[in-house]
Amino acid sequence: MFGFGLPELSIILVIVALIFGVGRLPELGGALGKTIRNFRKASEGKDEIEMKSREA
């Protein structure tokens, strides 16, 4: 996968944790999962995608 190994992915994870904070990582992971799911649905031609407004 683009030449990324375990050391590179762990360095990226540490940088993301420093930028966003450890407490927000699950929230970011969930948002990324929904984005990928919606992209797959849109590329398959399905009309329904999941939309949710951001809560403050």
PDB file of N, CA, C, O and CB in Angstrom:
ATOM      1  N   MET A   1       0.849  -1.175   0.000  1.00  0.00           N
ATOM      2  CA  MET A   1       0.000   0.000   0.000  1.00  0.00           C
ATOM      3  C   MET A   1       0.892   1.236   0.000  1.00  0.00           C
ATOM      4  O   MET A   1       1.246   1.733   1.069  1.00  0.00           O
ATOM      5  CB  MET A   1      -0.965  -0.001   1.223  1.00  0.00           C
ATOM      6  N   PHE A   2       1.252   1.727  -1.137  1.00  0.00           N
ATOM      7  CA  PHE A   2       2.053   2.924  -1.316  1.00  0.00           C
ATOM      8  C   PHE A   2       3.410   2.837  -0.624  1.00  0.00           C
ATOM      9  O   PHE A   2       4.029   3.871  -0.369  1.00  0.00           O
ATOM     10  CB  PHE A   2       1.300   4.115  -0.806  1.00  0.00           C
ATOM     11  N   GLY A   3       3.881   1.652  -0.317  1.00  0.00           N
ATOM     12  CA  GLY A   3       5.174   1.504   0.324  1.00  0.00           C
ATOM     13  C   GLY A   3       5.188   1.839   1.806  1.00  0.00           C
ATOM     14  O   GLY A   3       6.261   2.019   2.383  1.00  0.00           O
ATOM     15  N   PHE A   4       4.008   1.928   2.441  1.00  0.00           N
ATOM     16  CA  PHE A   4       3.951   2.215   3.869  1.00  0.00           C
ATOM     17  C   PHE A   4       4.064   0.922   4.645  1.00  0.00           C
ATOM     18  O   PHE A   4       3.323  -0.030   4.401  1.00  0.00           O
ATOM     19  CB  PHE A   4       2.652   2.957   4.237  1.00  0.00           C
ATOM     20  N   GLY A   5       4.987   0.896   5.573  1.00  0.00           N
ATOM     21  CA  GLY A   5       5.124  -0.237   6.462  1.00  0.00           C
ATOM     22  C   GLY A   5       4.676   0.138   7.859  1.00  0.00           C
ATOM     23  O   GLY A   5       4.161   1.233   8.079  1.00  0.00           O
ATOM     24  N   LEU A   6       4.869  -0.759   8.793  1.00  0.00           N
ATOM     25  CA  LEU A   6       4.484  -0.516  10.177  1.00  0.00           C
ATOM     26  C   LEU A   6       5.207   0.688  10.792  1.00  0.00           C
ATOM     27  O   LEU A   6       4.567   1.466  11.500  1.00  0.00           O
ATOM     28  CB  LEU A   6       4.757  -1.749  11.004  1.00  0.00           C
ATOM     29  N   PRO A   7       6.502   0.875  10.554  1.00  0.00           N
ATOM     30  CA  PRO A   7       7.165   2.053  11.146  1.00  0.00           C
ATOM     31  C   PRO A   7       6.601   3.380  10.627  1.00  0.00           C
ATOM     32  O   PRO A   7       6.418   4.327  11.392  1.00  0.00           O
ATOM     33  CB  PRO A   7       8.661   1.999  10.862  1.00  0.00           C
ATOM     34  N   GLU A   8       6.333   3.435   9.336  1.00  0.00           N
ATOM     35  CA  GLU A   8       5.804   4.673   8.766  1.00  0.00           C
ATOM     36  C   GLU A   8       4.407   4.970   9.287  1.00  0.00           C
ATOM     37  O   GLU A   8       4.101   6.112   9.628  1.00  0.00           O
ATOM     38  CB  GLU A   8       5.786   4.593   7.244  1.00  0.00           C
ATOM     39  N   LEU A   9       3.553   3.946   9.350  1.00  0.00           N
ATOM     40  CA  LEU A   9       2.191   4.137   9.841  1.00  0.00           C
ATOM     41  C   LEU A   9       2.177   4.530  11.315  1.00  0.00           C
ATOM     42  O   LEU A   9       1.342   5.333  11.733  1.00  0.00           O
ATOM     43  CB  LEU A   9       1.373   2.867   9.633  1.00  0.00           C
ATOM     44  N   SER A  10       3.089   3.976  12.102  1.00  0.00           N
ATOM     45  CA  SER A  10       3.140   4.346  13.522  1.00  0.00           C
ATOM     46  C   SER A  10       3.599   5.795  13.694  1.00  0.00           C
ATOM     47  O   SER A  10       3.108   6.494  14.581  1.00  0.00           O
ATOM     48  CB  SER A  10       4.083   3.399  14.293  1.00  0.00           C
ATOM     49  N   ILE A  11       4.525   6.251  12.865  1.00  0.00           N
ATOM     50  CA  ILE A  11       4.961   7.654  12.931  1.00  0.00           C
ATOM     51  C   ILE A  11       3.810   8.574  12.556  1.00  0.00           C
ATOM     52  O   ILE A  11       3.605   9.602  13.201  1.00  0.00           O
ATOM     53  CB  ILE A  11       6.173   7.903  11.995  1.00  0.00           C
ATOM     54  N   ILE A  12       3.059   8.221  11.526  1.00  0.00           N
ATOM     55  CA  ILE A  12       1.895   9.026  11.123  1.00  0.00           C
ATOM     56  C   ILE A  12       0.865   9.067  12.243  1.00  0.00           C
ATOM     57  O   ILE A  12       0.295  10.124  12.514  1.00  0.00           O
ATOM     58  CB  ILE A  12       1.256   8.460   9.833  1.00  0.00           C
ATOM     59  N   LEU A  13       0.614   7.937  12.898  1.00  0.00           N
ATOM     60  CA  LEU A  13      -0.352   7.881  13.996  1.00  0.00           C
ATOM     61  C   LEU A  13       0.089   8.769  15.163  1.00  0.00           C
ATOM     62  O   LEU A  13      -0.741   9.446  15.769  1.00  0.00           O
ATOM     63  CB  LEU A  13      -0.533   6.429  14.474  1.00  0.00           C
ATOM     64  N   VAL A  14       1.366   8.772  15.477  1.00  0.00           N
ATOM     65  CA  VAL A  14       1.881   9.620  16.561  1.00  0.00           C
ATOM     66  C   VAL A  14       1.705  11.092  16.206  1.00  0.00           C
ATOM     67  O   VAL A  14       1.310  11.887  17.059  1.00  0.00           O
ATOM     68  CB  VAL A  14       3.373   9.309  16.840  1.00  0.00           C
ATOM     69  N   ILE A  15       1.991  11.466  14.966  1.00  0.00           N
ATOM     70  CA  ILE A  15       1.834  12.859  14.543  1.00  0.00           C
ATOM     71  C   ILE A  15       0.374  13.279  14.619  1.00  0.00           C
ATOM     72  O   ILE A  15       0.068  14.374  15.091  1.00  0.00           O
ATOM     73  CB  ILE A  15       2.370  13.056  13.115  1.00  0.00           C
ATOM     74  N   VAL A  16      -0.532  12.419  14.157  1.00  0.00           N
ATOM     75  CA  VAL A  16      -1.966  12.728  14.213  1.00  0.00           C
ATOM     76  C   VAL A  16      -2.418  12.858  15.665  1.00  0.00           C
ATOM     77  O   VAL A  16      -3.204  13.749  15.988  1.00  0.00           O
ATOM     78  CB  VAL A  16      -2.793  11.635  13.486  1.00  0.00           C
ATOM     79  N   ALA A  17      -1.932  11.981  16.543  1.00  0.00           N
ATOM     80  CA  ALA A  17      -2.288  12.056  17.960  1.00  0.00           C
ATOM     81  C   ALA A  17      -1.795  13.355  18.591  1.00  0.00           C
ATOM     82  O   ALA A  17      -2.479  13.932  19.435  1.00  0.00           O
ATOM     83  CB  ALA A  17      -1.712  10.859  18.715  1.00  0.00           C
ATOM     84  N   LEU A  18      -0.628  13.811  18.193  1.00  0.00           N
ATOM     85  CA  LEU A  18      -0.107  15.073  18.728  1.00  0.00           C
ATOM     86  C   LEU A  18      -0.912  16.268  18.230  1.00  0.00           C
ATOM     87  O   LEU A  18      -1.143  17.218  18.979  1.00  0.00           O
ATOM     88  CB  LEU A  18       1.362  15.244  18.345  1.00  0.00           C
ATOM     89  N   ILE A  19      -1.338  16.225  16.975  1.00  0.00           N
ATOM     90  CA  ILE A  19      -2.077  17.352  16.400  1.00  0.00           C
ATOM     91  C   ILE A  19      -3.495  17.427  16.959  1.00  0.00           C
ATOM     92  O   ILE A  19      -3.929  18.486  17.413  1.00  0.00           O
ATOM     93  CB  ILE A  19      -2.122  17.236  14.873  1.00  0.00           C
ATOM     94  N   PHE A  20      -4.215  16.309  16.927  1.00  0.00           N
ATOM     95  CA  PHE A  20      -5.636  16.314  17.291  1.00  0.00           C
ATOM     96  C   PHE A  20      -5.903  15.916  18.735  1.00  0.00           C
ATOM     97  O   PHE A  20      -6.980  16.209  19.255  1.00  0.00           O
ATOM     98  CB  PHE A  20      -6.388  15.394  16.387  1.00  0.00           C
ATOM     99  N   GLY A  21      -4.985  15.276  19.380  1.00  0.00           N
ATOM    100  CA  GLY A  21      -5.196  14.803  20.743  1.00  0.00           C
ATOM    101  C   GLY A  21      -5.714  13.380  20.740  1.00  0.00           C
ATOM    102  O   GLY A  21      -6.433  12.973  19.827  1.00  0.00           O
ATOM    103  N   VAL A  22      -5.351  12.633  21.753  1.00  0.00           N
ATOM    104  CA  VAL A  22      -5.707  11.216  21.821  1.00  0.00           C
ATOM    105  C   VAL A  22      -7.211  11.026  21.978  1.00  0.00           C
ATOM    106  O   VAL A  22      -7.758  10.041  21.483  1.00  0.00           O
ATOM    107  CB  VAL A  22      -4.974  10.541  22.978  1.00  0.00           C
ATOM    108  N   GLY A  23      -7.886  11.946  22.654  1.00  0.00           N
ATOM    109  CA  GLY A  23      -9.323  11.813  22.894  1.00  0.00           C
ATOM    110  C   GLY A  23     -10.170  11.932  21.646  1.00  0.00           C
ATOM    111  O   GLY A  23     -11.285  11.413  21.609  1.00  0.00           O
ATOM    112  N   ARG A  24      -9.669  12.601  20.625  1.00  0.00           N
ATOM    113  CA  ARG A  24     -10.455  12.804  19.402  1.00  0.00           C
ATOM    114  C   ARG A  24     -10.171  11.751  18.341  1.00  0.00           C
ATOM    115  O   ARG A  24     -10.831  11.760  17.302  1.00  0.00           O
ATOM    116  CB  ARG A  24     -10.179  14.176  18.833  1.00  0.00           C
ATOM    117  N   LEU A  25      -9.229  10.852  18.551  1.00  0.00           N
ATOM    118  CA  LEU A  25      -8.902   9.842  17.554  1.00  0.00           C
ATOM    119  C   LEU A  25     -10.087   8.941  17.202  1.00  0.00           C
ATOM    120  O   LEU A  25     -10.288   8.672  16.017  1.00  0.00           O
ATOM    121  CB  LEU A  25      -7.760   8.999  18.047  1.00  0.00           C
ATOM    122  N   PRO A  26     -10.886   8.460  18.164  1.00  0.00           N
ATOM    123  CA  PRO A  26     -12.048   7.646  17.783  1.00  0.00           C
ATOM    124  C   PRO A  26     -13.053   8.421  16.931  1.00  0.00           C
ATOM    125  O   PRO A  26     -13.646   7.865  16.007  1.00  0.00           O
ATOM    126  CB  PRO A  26     -12.742   7.120  19.028  1.00  0.00           C
ATOM    127  N   GLU A  27     -13.240   9.694  17.239  1.00  0.00           N
ATOM    128  CA  GLU A  27     -14.150  10.539  16.461  1.00  0.00           C
ATOM    129  C   GLU A  27     -13.642  10.693  15.022  1.00  0.00           C
ATOM    130  O   GLU A  27     -14.417  10.616  14.069  1.00  0.00           O
ATOM    131  CB  GLU A  27     -14.301  11.929  17.129  1.00  0.00           C
ATOM    132  N   LEU A  28     -12.345  10.908  14.882  1.00  0.00           N
ATOM    133  CA  LEU A  28     -11.765  11.043  13.547  1.00  0.00           C
ATOM    134  C   LEU A  28     -11.843   9.737  12.772  1.00  0.00           C
ATOM    135  O   LEU A  28     -12.098   9.743  11.568  1.00  0.00           O
ATOM    136  CB  LEU A  28     -10.317  11.504  13.642  1.00  0.00           C
ATOM    137  N   GLY A  29     -11.627   8.630  13.444  1.00  0.00           N
ATOM    138  CA  GLY A  29     -11.730   7.324  12.795  1.00  0.00           C
ATOM    139  C   GLY A  29     -13.140   7.037  12.312  1.00  0.00           C
ATOM    140  O   GLY A  29     -13.332   6.511  11.216  1.00  0.00           O
ATOM    141  N   GLY A  30     -14.124   7.381  13.128  1.00  0.00           N
ATOM    142  CA  GLY A  30     -15.518   7.190  12.730  1.00  0.00           C
ATOM    143  C   GLY A  30     -15.890   8.055  11.539  1.00  0.00           C
ATOM    144  O   GLY A  30     -16.598   7.609  10.636  1.00  0.00           O
ATOM    145  N   ALA A  31     -15.415   9.288  11.539  1.00  0.00           N
ATOM    146  CA  ALA A  31     -15.699  10.187  10.415  1.00  0.00           C
ATOM    147  C   ALA A  31     -15.036   9.679   9.143  1.00  0.00           C
ATOM    148  O   ALA A  31     -15.628   9.754   8.066  1.00  0.00           O
ATOM    149  CB  ALA A  31     -15.220  11.618  10.727  1.00  0.00           C
ATOM    150  N   LEU A  32     -13.819   9.165   9.252  1.00  0.00           N
ATOM    151  CA  LEU A  32     -13.134   8.624   8.088  1.00  0.00           C
ATOM    152  C   LEU A  32     -13.859   7.393   7.556  1.00  0.00           C
ATOM    153  O   LEU A  32     -13.985   7.223   6.343  1.00  0.00           O
ATOM    154  CB  LEU A  32     -11.684   8.278   8.434  1.00  0.00           C
ATOM    155  N   GLY A  33     -14.337   6.535   8.455  1.00  0.00           N
ATOM    156  CA  GLY A  33     -15.090   5.351   8.038  1.00  0.00           C
ATOM    157  C   GLY A  33     -16.371   5.712   7.317  1.00  0.00           C
ATOM    158  O   GLY A  33     -16.700   5.104   6.298  1.00  0.00           O
ATOM    159  N   LYS A  34     -17.105   6.702   7.833  1.00  0.00           N
ATOM    160  CA  LYS A  34     -18.340   7.144   7.172  1.00  0.00           C
ATOM    161  C   LYS A  34     -18.045   7.749   5.810  1.00  0.00           C
ATOM    162  O   LYS A  34     -18.805   7.553   4.861  1.00  0.00           O
ATOM    163  CB  LYS A  34     -19.084   8.163   8.043  1.00  0.00           C
ATOM    164  N   THR A  35     -16.948   8.479   5.713  1.00  0.00           N
ATOM    165  CA  THR A  35     -16.576   9.081   4.437  1.00  0.00           C
ATOM    166  C   THR A  35     -16.275   8.007   3.396  1.00  0.00           C
ATOM    167  O   THR A  35     -16.728   8.100   2.255  1.00  0.00           O
ATOM    168  CB  THR A  35     -15.365  10.001   4.614  1.00  0.00           C
ATOM    169  N   ILE A  36     -15.526   7.010   3.780  1.00  0.00           N
ATOM    170  CA  ILE A  36     -15.196   5.919   2.859  1.00  0.00           C
ATOM    171  C   ILE A  36     -16.453   5.151   2.478  1.00  0.00           C
ATOM    172  O   ILE A  36     -16.623   4.790   1.313  1.00  0.00           O
ATOM    173  CB  ILE A  36     -14.159   4.967   3.488  1.00  0.00           C
ATOM    174  N   ARG A  37     -17.340   4.894   3.441  1.00  0.00           N
ATOM    175  CA  ARG A  37     -18.587   4.181   3.171  1.00  0.00           C
ATOM    176  C   ARG A  37     -19.457   4.959   2.190  1.00  0.00           C
ATOM    177  O   ARG A  37     -20.003   4.379   1.251  1.00  0.00           O
ATOM    178  CB  ARG A  37     -19.355   3.931   4.476  1.00  0.00           C
ATOM    179  N   ASN A  38     -19.590   6.270   2.400  1.00  0.00           N
ATOM    180  CA  ASN A  38     -20.384   7.096   1.498  1.00  0.00           C
ATOM    181  C   ASN A  38     -19.765   7.157   0.103  1.00  0.00           C
ATOM    182  O   ASN A  38     -20.484   7.155  -0.896  1.00  0.00           O
ATOM    183  CB  ASN A  38     -20.529   8.502   2.067  1.00  0.00           C
ATOM    184  N   PHE A  39     -18.445   7.212   0.032  1.00  0.00           N
ATOM    185  CA  PHE A  39     -17.771   7.233  -1.264  1.00  0.00           C
ATOM    186  C   PHE A  39     -18.040   5.940  -2.025  1.00  0.00           C
ATOM    187  O   PHE A  39     -18.292   5.971  -3.230  1.00  0.00           O
ATOM    188  CB  PHE A  39     -16.257   7.442  -1.084  1.00  0.00           C
ATOM    189  N   ARG A  40     -17.988   4.805  -1.332  1.00  0.00           N
ATOM    190  CA  ARG A  40     -18.260   3.520  -1.993  1.00  0.00           C
ATOM    191  C   ARG A  40     -19.704   3.447  -2.480  1.00  0.00           C
ATOM    192  O   ARG A  40     -19.967   2.974  -3.585  1.00  0.00           O
ATOM    193  CB  ARG A  40     -17.970   2.351  -1.036  1.00  0.00           C
ATOM    194  N   LYS A  41     -20.640   3.916  -1.651  1.00  0.00           N
ATOM    195  CA  LYS A  41     -22.042   3.918  -2.059  1.00  0.00           C
ATOM    196  C   LYS A  41     -22.250   4.805  -3.278  1.00  0.00           C
ATOM    197  O   LYS A  41     -22.984   4.438  -4.195  1.00  0.00           O
ATOM    198  CB  LYS A  41     -22.936   4.386  -0.908  1.00  0.00           C
ATOM    199  N   ALA A  42     -21.610   5.965  -3.294  1.00  0.00           N
ATOM    200  CA  ALA A  42     -21.758   6.893  -4.415  1.00  0.00           C
ATOM    201  C   ALA A  42     -21.129   6.316  -5.684  1.00  0.00           C
ATOM    202  O   ALA A  42     -21.662   6.501  -6.779  1.00  0.00           O
ATOM    203  CB  ALA A  42     -21.118   8.250  -4.076  1.00  0.00           C
ATOM    204  N   SER A  43     -20.009   5.625  -5.545  1.00  0.00           N
ATOM    205  CA  SER A  43     -19.362   5.063  -6.720  1.00  0.00           C
ATOM    206  C   SER A  43     -20.131   3.864  -7.272  1.00  0.00           C
ATOM    207  O   SER A  43     -20.011   3.547  -8.456  1.00  0.00           O
ATOM    208  CB  SER A  43     -17.939   4.658  -6.386  1.00  0.00           C
ATOM    209  N   GLU A  44     -20.919   3.193  -6.427  1.00  0.00           N
ATOM    210  CA  GLU A  44     -21.744   2.077  -6.886  1.00  0.00           C
ATOM    211  C   GLU A  44     -23.043   2.555  -7.506  1.00  0.00           C
ATOM    212  O   GLU A  44     -23.771   1.767  -8.110  1.00  0.00           O
ATOM    213  CB  GLU A  44     -22.042   1.136  -5.736  1.00  0.00           C
ATOM    214  N   GLY A  45     -23.341   3.835  -7.363  1.00  0.00           N
ATOM    215  CA  GLY A  45     -24.541   4.394  -7.962  1.00  0.00           C
ATOM    216  C   GLY A  45     -25.752   4.381  -7.048  1.00  0.00           C
ATOM    217  O   GLY A  45     -26.860   4.666  -7.502  1.00  0.00           O
ATOM    218  N   LYS A  46     -25.577   4.064  -5.789  1.00  0.00           N
ATOM    219  CA  LYS A  46     -26.696   4.093  -4.857  1.00  0.00           C
ATOM    220  C   LYS A  46     -27.056   5.533  -4.544  1.00  0.00           C
ATOM    221  O   LYS A  46     -26.178   6.387  -4.427  1.00  0.00           O
ATOM    222  CB  LYS A  46     -26.361   3.321  -3.564  1.00  0.00           C
ATOM    223  N   ASP A  47     -28.347   5.803  -4.407  1.00  0.00           N
ATOM    224  CA  ASP A  47     -28.801   7.164  -4.206  1.00  0.00           C
ATOM    225  C   ASP A  47     -28.715   7.618  -2.755  1.00  0.00           C
ATOM    226  O   ASP A  47     -28.591   8.815  -2.497  1.00  0.00           O
ATOM    227  CB  ASP A  47     -30.202   7.297  -4.689  1.00  0.00           C
ATOM    228  N   GLU A  48     -28.778   6.698  -1.807  1.00  0.00           N
ATOM    229  CA  GLU A  48     -28.769   7.080  -0.400  1.00  0.00           C
ATOM    230  C   GLU A  48     -27.356   7.145   0.136  1.00  0.00           C
ATOM    231  O   GLU A  48     -26.587   6.193   0.004  1.00  0.00           O
ATOM    232  CB  GLU A  48     -29.595   6.106   0.424  1.00  0.00           C
ATOM    233  N   ILE A  49     -27.019   8.266   0.739  1.00  0.00           N
ATOM    234  CA  ILE A  49     -25.759   8.392   1.466  1.00  0.00           C
ATOM    235  C   ILE A  49     -26.075   8.945   2.846  1.00  0.00           C
ATOM    236  O   ILE A  49     -27.103   9.593   3.042  1.00  0.00           O
ATOM    237  CB  ILE A  49     -24.740   9.311   0.703  1.00  0.00           C
ATOM    238  N   GLU A  50     -25.209   8.695   3.782  1.00  0.00           N
ATOM    239  CA  GLU A  50     -25.432   9.115   5.157  1.00  0.00           C
ATOM    240  C   GLU A  50     -24.919  10.541   5.336  1.00  0.00           C
ATOM    241  O   GLU A  50     -23.746  10.832   5.105  1.00  0.00           O
ATOM    242  CB  GLU A  50     -24.736   8.148   6.152  1.00  0.00           C
ATOM    243  N   MET A  51     -25.826  11.420   5.751  1.00  0.00           N
ATOM    244  CA  MET A  51     -25.461  12.810   5.993  1.00  0.00           C
ATOM    245  C   MET A  51     -25.845  13.167   7.426  1.00  0.00           C
ATOM    246  O   MET A  51     -26.965  12.896   7.859  1.00  0.00           O
ATOM    247  CB  MET A  51     -26.158  13.765   4.968  1.00  0.00           C
ATOM    248  N   LYS A  52     -24.925  13.766   8.149  1.00  0.00           N
ATOM    249  CA  LYS A  52     -25.208  14.173   9.512  1.00  0.00           C
ATOM    250  C   LYS A  52     -24.489  15.490   9.763  1.00  0.00           C
ATOM    251  O   LYS A  52     -23.307  15.638   9.453  1.00  0.00           O
ATOM    252  CB  LYS A  52     -24.770  13.079  10.539  1.00  0.00           C
ATOM    253  N   SER A  53     -25.217  16.439  10.324  1.00  0.00           N
ATOM    254  CA  SER A  53     -24.608  17.723  10.605  1.00  0.00           C
ATOM    255  C   SER A  53     -23.644  17.591  11.777  1.00  0.00           C
ATOM    256  O   SER A  53     -23.820  16.742  12.650  1.00  0.00           O
ATOM    257  CB  SER A  53     -25.682  18.782  10.898  1.00  0.00           C
ATOM    258  N   ARG A  54     -22.650  18.423  11.782  1.00  0.00           N
ATOM    259  CA  ARG A  54     -21.661  18.403  12.849  1.00  0.00           C
ATOM    260  C   ARG A  54     -22.225  19.071  14.083  1.00  0.00           C
ATOM    261  O   ARG A  54     -22.714  20.200  14.029  1.00  0.00           O
ATOM    262  CB  ARG A  54     -20.365  19.093  12.411  1.00  0.00           C
ATOM    263  N   GLU A  55     -22.151  18.356  15.204  1.00  0.00           N
ATOM    264  CA  GLU A  55     -22.685  18.889  16.449  1.00  0.00           C
ATOM    265  C   GLU A  55     -21.561  19.560  17.225  1.00  0.00           C
ATOM    266  O   GLU A  55     -20.444  19.048  17.292  1.00  0.00           O
ATOM    267  CB  GLU A  55     -23.350  17.771  17.295  1.00  0.00           C
ATOM    268  N   ALA A  56     -21.864  20.691  17.797  1.00  0.00           N
ATOM    269  CA  ALA A  56     -20.849  21.435  18.555  1.00  0.00           C
ATOM    270  C   ALA A  56     -20.855  21.038  19.999  1.00  0.00           C
ATOM    271  O   ALA A  56     -20.066  21.561  20.786  1.00  0.00           O
ATOM    272  CB  ALA A  56     -21.070  22.930  18.438  1.00  0.00           C
TER     273      ALA A  56
END
